[in-house]
């Protein structure tokens, strides 16, 4: 097995890299910089997104080790990986499709979401099409199109819903839509089936941001429509648990929050 790491450049993550590297070298595996069979991501969710965007083309197994604050995408601890009984082949490997965005004759890929976003306080006007049918003319700060697994990321911060990653759908969110006598919009998260093709046309501005996962592109001239959908590309992610509800509870509710906020109110 050929393995590599994507990690934070800080003491805890670097220490974890050394321990895991020593273990797998002793077992006869090979550490590489290119074309790995396994990628260990050590840090937070941002580190995992960086790992995916760096290595998805060689189709490795991604293993997330939580050394960050939230780590929703990261299901293993360092202790899990170092356990003598830990075997990759004994764990579930989930295939997760990437999103793709076509813009100016180039294709970009993302695990979590694509975001079209204005800059310098200027709103953007454009038309939104679903499967070649006009849905709305929108003036806003932008839009977010997220995958199911990306629903716990930035889209959640803008009022999106959390979706079980095994239910593959698209989520469409308007970002700061303008409401007036002239402009009206949905103003609500919209869940679309996984075959939906979303197209954005007739922009009033040439310059704005296309942000995806941890990456950012500043578009200075748009020469085409922007098309977003699920891709035929996918990643292989090692899973430690399929208990979606328990994971959401542990990541976003938490007993500590309950103790701090609710127990004083109810007299607990």
N, C-alpha and C positions, 0 to 999 in steps of 0.2 A: 504494500500500500504506500502510495506517495501522499504526503500531507504537507500542509503549510498553515500559516497563521495570518489573520488580520486582527490587529489589537490596538488598544489605546497605548500611547507612549507615556505610561505612568507606572509607578512601582508595583502595584498589585497585579496589573495585567502582565507586565514583563516577568514577574516572578512566576505567574501561572504558565506563561509560555515556556519557561525553562523546565518546569516540573513535567509538563505534558510532553515536551520534546524529548526529555531524557527517558521517559517511560516508553515512548513509541520507538525510539532508536534502539533501546535495549531489546525490544521485541522483534527487531529486524526490519522495521519499516524505514522508509526513505524520506528525509526532509528535502523539499524542493521549493523553488521560487515560481516555477511555471508548470502548468498542466497538472495540478494536484488531483488526486482522487477524493481527498477529504480536506475541507477548509474549516479550521477552528476559528470562530469569531469570539474574541474575548474583549468585553467592554459593555457597551449599552446597545440599544436598538440602532443608533446611528452607526456604530461600528459594524453591525450585522448588515445594514443597507450598503455600506461601503464594500464589504466582502462580496455581496451579491453582485454589485455593479462591476467589480473588478474581475470576478471569475466565472460568471454565469455561462460564458461561451464554452468552457471546457466541461461543463455538466458534472461538477463534483457533488459530494454530499456535504451540505452545510450544517455545522454543529455550533449552536449558540451557547456560550458560557457567560453567565451573568456576572459582570463586575461593574455595572452601571447603576443608575437610580431606579428606573422602571423595569427595563428589560422584558417587555411583553413578548418579544420575538425570541427570547433566549430561555430555553427550558432546562438547561443543565447547570449544575454547580461544578466547581473545580473538584470537589470531593467525588461527585458522580463519575467524572472522567478518570480520576486516579484510582478508583476502586478496582481491585484486581479482577473482579467478576464482570466489569463493564465490557460489553461487546457490541459493536455497531450493528452487526448482523442480527442481534436479538431485539433491536428497537424498530419501531415503525418509521418508515421513510415515506413522507408525503410529497407528492408532486404538486407544485404550486405554479400556476401559469403567471407569467409576467404580463404587465400592460405594455402596449406599444403606442408610440405617438409618431405620426408622419408629419414632417414640417420641412418645407423648402428642400424637397427631394432627399431628405435624410430620415432615418428611423431611429428613435430613442426607446429605451426599455426601462421599466421601473417595476419594483415589487409593490410599493405602497400606493403611490399616487402620482398624477401629473397635476400641476397647478399653472394656470395662466393668470398672471398678476401684474397689475399696473405699477407704475413707479412715480415718484415725485408728486404724489397726491392727485394724479390725473386718472379719471375713470376711463374705462374702455367700453366702446359700443360694438356689438357684433351680434350675429344671428346664430342660434343653436338649432342643429338638425339632429334628429334621431332616425336612423335608418332611412335617410334621404327625405324625411318629412320635416318641414319647419315646425319647431316647437315654440320658440319665442325669440323676440328681439330684445336683447339684454344690454343694459348699461349698468356697470358695476365696477368693483375693484378687481374682478376676475372670477374664475371658477375653479373648482376642485373636482377631479374625477379620480375616485379611489377604488382600489380592489377590495375584496372581502377582508383579506389579511391586513390591508392598510387602513381599515375602518377605525382602528384604535389609535391611529397616528394623528396627523394634522387635521384631517377631516372631522375627527371627534371634537377638536377644539373650536370648530366653527359650527357646532350643533348637529353634526352628523350622527348617525346611529351606529352602534357596534354590531357587527355581523359575524356569525360563525364562519370561520375561514373554510370550512368544508361545504358551505353553501356559496358557490361561486357566482357572484353578481357584481355589477358595477354600481357605484354610488355617485350621483351627480349633485353638487352643491354650488349654489351661487354665493359669491363672496362680496358682501356689502352691496346688494342690489339697490339701485335708485328707484324710488317710487314717487310718481307725480301724475299730473293729468296726461302726460305723454307716455311715461314708461311704467309698465306693470310687469311683474314676473311671478314665478311660482312661489318663491320665498319659503321653500321647504326642501328637506332632503328628498331625493327621488331615487328609488331603487329600481334598477333595470336588469333585465336578464343578460346572461353572459355572452350572448350573440349580438348584442346591440352595438352598432357603429355610431359613434358620436362625432359630428363634424361642426366646426366653428368657421363661419364665413363672414366676409364683408366687414372687416375691422376698420374702425375709423382712425386708428393709429398704426404707425409702422413700428413703433418701439415699445416693447414691454418685456416682461420676464416669462420664460418657461422654466419653472422649477419642478424637479422630480427627485423623489427620495432625498438624498443629501446634496444633490447637484443643482446648479443654476446656470441657465443660459440667458444672456441678454440679447433679445432679437432686435436688430436695428432696421431690418427691412423684411417684411413678409411677402413672399412671392407665391404663396399657395394657401389653400385651406389648411386647417389643422385637424387631423383625424386621430381619434383615440379609440382604442378597443382592446380586447384581450388579444394576446399574441399566441402564436403556436409554440413559442419558447417557454420553457418552464425551469424551475429549480427543484432540486431534491433536498428536502429539509428533514433532518432527524428530529423526531418528536419523542418527548419523554412522557407526555400525558395527552389523552384526547378528551379530558374533562374541561370543556370550553367554559361552562358556567363557573366552575371553581377557579379557573384561571382569571376570568374577568373579575370575580370577587376579590381574589388576592391582589390583582394589579390596581384596581380602581376603587374598591370599597375599603377593604382592609379592617381588621379588628381594631387597630390603633386609632384610625379615624373615628370609628364607632365609639370607642372609649372617650376620645377627646371631645366629640361634638354632641353625641346623643345621650350618653349616660348621665352627664350633669343635668340635662333637661328633664329626663324621666326619673331622676333621683336614684340612679343605680350606683 
